[in-house]
Amino acid sequence: MNKIIKYFLIVSWVLITRSFDAYCTMKFTPNLDKESNPLVSVFGLTWIPLLITVGLLTFYVFYVYYLVCFKPFDLKPKEKGLSFSEFMVFTYLGRKDSWTGMLYKFPKDLNRFNHWMGSNLTSCIVYAGFVSTIMWLLIYSSDFYKDIHSATLIYSILVIGSLLLIYNWNRRQFLKYKEV
């Protein structure tokens, strides 16, 4: 698929699903008292700061995905023979480190960070769009789902799915690395 078309399809999907999520949230809980987003439930954000924060995150996703599509950066190490774990850490940090370093360290190179996020955060936000859209459609159309709906269920689906997407991206990159 043409990368310009792909870029605009992804951006459009994210805009539509983020807007739909905000619209449904506003209809379902206008004062945000039932909102489980940690920005609201933990940090106490109200509508305006919440929308600004989500909007900034969304535009960051558009920017880093633009970089991935139109200004490629090779995240793979030049050194051969790395294990999958070593490779995965290198693509993120740009150096060898413990795999746990991915949980609390940041790359020193902002370009590396942006390209890694463009490859991974974008797919996670696209996935979150599917999850939230299906969730809202079920909330408004299914009595069965209303009984099982919970923040724990939704965040479990989001976290597990996002981790699988990131793992899959790393696995594909690792197979390319081994081919060369």
Number of C-alpha atoms within 10 A of each C-alpha: 6 6 11 11 10 12 18 13 12 17 19 12 16 23 18 14 19 21 15 16 17 16 12 18 16 14 11 16 11 13 12 18 11 12 16 15 15 10 15 17 14 9 9 13 16 14 15 9 13 16 14 11 14 15 15 12 13 17 15 17 23 20 16 23 25 19 18 20 17 12 10 10 14 11 19 17 17 9 8 11 11 16 10 16 15 16 27 26 19 21 22 25 21 19 14 17 16 12 13 9 13 15 8 6 11 14 17 12 11 10 14 19 18 22 25 23 20 22 19 22 20 23 19 21 21 18 17 22 22 15 17 18 18 11 17 16 12 15 17 12 11 11 10 10 14 13 9 8 13 12 11 10 10 15 15 12 14 20 13 10 16 20 14 13 17 18 14 13 15 21 16 11 18 19 11 11 18 12 7 6
